[in-house]
Amino acid sequence: MAAEQVVQTISSPTETPFCPTLPALSIQDLQVWFELRRWGFLHAGYVRAVDGVSFDLAEGEAIAIVGESGCGKTTLMRTILGLVRPTKGKILFGNKNICEMGIAGLREYRSYVGYVQQDPYGALPPFLSVQSILAEPLIINGMRDRRKREERIRRVLEEVKMAPVEDFLPKFPHMLSGGQQQRVVIARAMILEPKILVADEPVSMLDASVRVEILKLLEGLRRTHNLAVIYVTHDLSTVRYFSERIFVMYAGKIIEQAKVDDLIRHHQHPYTRALFEATPDPDARNATVLKNVPPGEPPSLVKPPSGCRFHPRCSHRIAGLCEKEEPPAFETEPDHRVCCWLYR
């Protein structure tokens, strides 16, 4: 199988302080629906981008959220970052619900959460030098002492293996390679010493050799700083080398979750099997083998199918059940949950 072969803040005086010693993040029945309007004012339904997602993220744990394009993983990530307000549910960081925070509270929360974007060149302002890019978050969050800022910038550049530091500080993004640009993005995410790191497809736009280096760098930072990491990807060939648990999303819902090795060896939901079937196989002998992928396209999130959202594409659906009733999460093995009526 291919997957087995391949890796000082500003806060409101009226608000109680964070308690970062609690579990890093707890997401409870999260829903993110976007309203559609016709002709600018007529209600035309909702896009149910995230529809009832729940999970906990422990301090220092790395998890992966996987799924094909349009499944809702990016909206989930943006909601965790505080960029999108959820329709329903809670996101608990320590003892605070970020869904109820004001501007000052969100600013404080974001100082604890680093963000690594998918496209490093698009994520970096082309008119700022590396030094200015890394100084900006420190200035915004109240670090006025220039000497302390420079010390912190140098330290974080050394952590992301950009040495000698003096060579990179004056450079602009267009003067760097793709891998170097992504290291700057990671450095910016780490500059405020976060508790959580959200990585959105951090290696998908890099060369294969550079991908391994970036994944090793992220893993090293996680262990050194005891970071909780959310790794968002559609590439199943890398998750086992960077994550401890995998959450598989389909049509706005998590349909299977398990520890990495368990899910890779014993994936159970028909959609998860299809994802692994679609993973590129490096074995040339399998180059002409047709993969057993499900027919059709992912469903519309405006009018998702009733019952199990995968049933229109599933060859194992149970007539009269899958199309009518939404399956709960069945625990088929310890810490392995599958939303599928086949395991009732």
C-alpha positions in Angstrom: 0.0 0.0 0.0 1.4 3.4 -0.9 0.7 5.0 2.4 2.8 2.3 4.1 5.7 3.0 1.8 6.0 6.6 2.0 5.7 11.3 6.2 3.4 40.0 25.6 -0.2 40.0 24.5 -3.1 42.5 24.6 -6.2 41.4 26.5 -9.4 42.9 27.9 -9.3 43.7 31.6 -12.8 42.3 32.0 -11.9 38.8 30.7 -10.3 36.0 32.8 -6.9 34.9 31.7 -6.3 31.8 29.7 -5.3 28.5 31.4 -3.0 26.9 28.8 -2.4 23.9 31.2 -5.8 22.4 30.2 -6.2 20.3 27.1 -5.0 22.3 24.1 -8.3 22.4 22.2 -11.8 20.9 22.6 -14.2 21.2 19.7 -17.8 20.4 20.5 -20.6 19.9 17.9 -19.2 22.5 15.7 -21.3 23.8 12.8 -20.3 26.4 10.2 -23.1 27.2 7.8 -22.8 30.0 5.2 -26.0 31.7 4.1 -26.8 31.9 0.4 -28.7 34.8 -1.0 -30.4 35.3 -4.4 -30.2 38.7 -6.0 -28.5 39.9 -2.9 -31.4 39.8 -0.4 -33.5 36.6 -0.9 -32.5 33.7 1.4 -31.6 30.7 -0.8 -30.4 28.2 1.8 -27.1 27.4 3.5 -23.8 25.8 2.6 -23.2 23.3 5.4 -19.4 23.4 5.3 -18.9 22.0 8.7 -21.8 20.1 10.2 -21.4 18.6 13.7 -17.7 18.1 14.2 -16.3 17.1 17.7 -12.8 16.2 18.9 -10.2 17.0 21.5 -6.6 17.9 20.9 -4.2 17.1 23.7 -1.2 19.2 24.6 1.7 18.2 22.5 -0.4 15.9 20.3 -0.3 15.9 16.5 -3.4 15.0 14.6 -4.2 15.0 10.8 -7.5 16.0 9.2 -7.7 14.4 5.8 -10.3 14.4 3.0 -10.8 15.5 -0.6 -11.3 19.0 -1.8 -14.6 20.5 -0.6 -15.0 18.2 2.4 -14.9 21.2 4.9 -11.4 20.8 6.3 -10.2 24.3 5.4 -13.4 25.9 6.8 -12.8 23.9 10.0 -9.2 25.1 10.1 -10.3 28.8 9.6 -12.8 28.5 12.3 -10.2 27.1 14.7 -8.0 30.1 13.9 -10.8 32.4 14.8 -11.2 33.7 11.2 -14.8 32.4 10.8 -17.6 32.5 13.4 -19.3 29.2 13.8 -23.1 28.8 13.5 -23.3 26.5 16.5 -21.0 24.7 18.9 -17.9 25.5 21.0 -14.2 25.7 20.5 -12.6 25.6 24.0 -9.0 26.7 24.4 -8.1 26.1 28.0 -11.0 27.6 29.9 -12.3 29.9 27.2 -14.7 29.5 24.4 -13.2 31.4 21.4 -16.6 31.5 19.7 -17.7 34.1 22.3 -14.6 36.2 22.3 -14.4 39.9 21.3 -11.6 41.5 19.3 -9.2 41.7 22.3 -9.8 38.1 23.3 -9.3 36.8 19.8 -6.0 38.8 19.5 -4.8 37.1 22.7 -6.0 33.7 21.5 -4.2 34.1 18.1 -0.9 34.8 19.9 -1.2 31.1 21.1 -1.9 29.7 17.7 0.5 29.6 14.8 -0.6 29.2 11.2 1.5 27.6 8.4 -0.1 28.3 5.0 -0.1 26.1 1.9 1.4 28.6 -0.6 4.5 30.1 1.0 5.0 32.7 -1.8 1.4 33.9 -1.6 1.6 34.0 2.2 4.6 36.3 2.4 4.3 40.1 1.6 6.7 40.6 -1.3 7.6 44.2 -0.2 8.9 43.2 3.2 12.3 41.7 4.1 12.5 38.5 6.2 13.4 40.6 9.2 10.4 42.8 8.8 8.1 39.9 8.2 9.1 38.3 11.5 9.2 41.5 13.4 5.6 42.4 12.5 3.8 39.9 14.8 6.1 40.9 17.7 5.3 44.6 17.3 1.5 44.0 17.0 1.6 42.0 20.2 3.4 44.6 22.2 7.2 43.8 22.0 8.6 47.3 21.6 12.2 46.6 22.6 14.1 46.3 19.3 16.9 44.3 20.8 14.6 41.7 22.2 12.8 41.5 18.9 16.1 40.9 17.1 17.1 38.2 19.6 13.8 36.4 19.1 14.0 36.7 15.3 17.5 35.3 15.2 16.6 32.4 17.5 13.6 31.4 15.5 15.5 31.5 12.2 18.1 29.2 13.7 15.3 26.8 14.8 14.0 26.6 11.2 17.5 25.9 9.9 18.1 29.3 8.1 21.7 29.9 8.8 23.8 31.9 8.8 21.0 34.2 9.9 22.7 37.4 8.6 22.4 36.1 5.1 18.6 35.8 5.2 17.5 38.8 7.3 17.7 41.4 4.5 16.3 39.1 1.8 12.9 39.5 0.2 10.6 36.5 -0.5 11.4 36.4 -4.3 15.0 36.0 -3.4 14.3 32.7 -1.6 13.6 29.2 -2.9 10.3 27.5 -2.2 11.7 25.5 0.7 13.3 28.6 2.2 10.0 30.6 1.8 8.1 27.9 3.7 10.8 28.0 6.5 10.1 31.7 6.8 6.3 31.0 7.0 7.1 28.4 9.8 9.3 30.9 11.6 6.5 33.5 11.5 4.1 30.9 12.9 6.6 30.2 15.7 7.7 33.7 16.5 5.1 34.2 19.3 5.9 30.8 20.9 2.5 29.3 20.3 0.8 26.4 22.0 -0.9 25.2 18.9 0.2 25.0 15.3 -2.2 24.7 12.4 -0.5 23.5 9.2 -2.7 23.7 6.0 -1.2 21.5 3.4 2.3 22.7 4.4 4.3 20.6 1.8 1.9 20.2 -1.1 3.5 22.9 -3.2 7.1 21.8 -2.5 9.4 19.4 -4.3 9.5 15.8 -3.0 12.9 16.1 -1.4 12.0 19.4 0.3 8.8 17.9 1.7 10.7 15.5 3.8 12.9 18.2 5.2 9.9 20.4 6.1 8.0 17.5 7.8 11.1 16.7 9.8 11.4 20.3 10.8 7.8 20.5 11.9 8.1 17.3 13.9 11.3 18.6 15.6 9.6 21.9 16.6 6.6 19.9 17.9 8.8 17.8 20.2 11.1 20.7 21.3 8.2 23.1 22.2 5.6 20.5 23.1 3.3 21.9 20.4 -0.2 20.6 19.6 -0.4 20.3 15.8 -3.3 20.1 13.5 -2.1 18.9 10.1 -4.6 19.5 7.3 -4.0 17.5 4.2 -5.4 15.4 1.4 -2.1 13.5 1.1 -2.4 10.2 3.0 1.2 9.3 2.1 2.6 11.8 4.6 0.2 11.6 7.6 1.8 8.5 9.3 5.1 10.2 9.6 3.8 13.3 11.3 0.5 12.5 13.2 -0.7 10.4 16.0 -4.4 10.3 15.1 -6.3 10.7 11.8 -9.7 12.3 11.3 -11.3 11.6 7.9 -13.8 14.2 6.7 -16.5 13.8 4.1 -19.2 16.4 3.3 -18.7 18.4 6.4 -18.5 15.5 8.8 -15.9 13.3 10.4 -16.7 9.8 9.3 -13.8 7.9 10.7 -11.1 8.5 13.4 -8.4 6.3 14.8 -4.7 6.2 15.7 -2.6 6.5 12.7 -1.2 2.9 12.4 -4.6 1.5 13.2 -6.4 3.5 10.5 -3.7 2.8 7.9 -3.8 -0.9 8.5 -7.5 -1.4 9.3 -9.4 1.5 7.6 -13.0 0.6 7.7 -15.3 3.2 6.2 -15.9 2.7 2.5 -14.8 6.3 1.8 -11.6 5.9 3.8 -10.8 2.8 1.7 -11.4 4.8 -1.4 -9.0 7.5 -0.2 -6.3 4.9 0.2 -7.1 3.3 -3.1 -6.6 6.7 -4.8 -3.2 7.2 -3.1 -0.4 7.1 -5.8 1.5 3.8 -5.7 5.2 4.0 -6.3 5.4 0.4 -7.5 5.7 0.5 -11.3 4.0 -2.9 -11.5 0.8 -1.3 -10.4 0.9 1.6 -12.8 -1.8 0.1 -15.1 -4.0 -1.3 -12.3 -7.4 0.5 -12.2 -8.2 1.8 -8.7 -11.5 0.8 -7.1 -12.6 4.4 -6.5 -16.3 5.3 -5.9 -18.3 6.7 -8.8 -19.7 10.2 -8.9 -18.7 13.4 -7.2 -18.9 14.7 -3.6 -22.4 15.8 -2.7 -23.6 19.4 -2.7 -23.2 21.0 0.8 -26.3 23.1 0.1 -28.5 20.1 -0.2 -26.5 17.1 1.2 -28.0 13.7 0.9 -30.3 12.4 3.7 -28.9 9.6 5.9 -25.3 8.7 5.3 -23.8 11.4 3.1 -21.6 8.9 1.3 -24.5 6.5 0.4 -25.1 7.7 -3.2 -21.5 6.7 -4.0 -21.2 3.6 -1.8 -21.3 0.1 -3.2 -21.9 -1.3 0.3 -24.9 0.7 1.2 -27.8 -1.0 3.0 -31.1 -0.4 1.2 -33.7 1.3 3.3 -31.2 2.3 6.0 -28.2 4.2 4.7 -30.3 6.7 2.7 -32.7 7.4 5.5 -30.8 7.4 8.8 -27.5 9.1 9.6 -25.2 6.6 11.2 -23.7 7.4 14.7 -20.1 6.8 15.5 -19.6 3.1 16.2 -16.5 2.2 18.2 -15.3 -0.9 16.3 -12.0 -1.1 18.2 -10.5 0.9 21.1 -10.2 4.5 20.0 -11.4 3.6 16.5 -14.8 5.1 15.6 -16.6 4.7 12.2 -19.8 6.4 11.1 -21.1 3.6 9.0 -24.1 1.2 9.4 -22.0 -1.7 8.3 -20.6 -1.8 11.9 -23.9 -1.4 13.8 
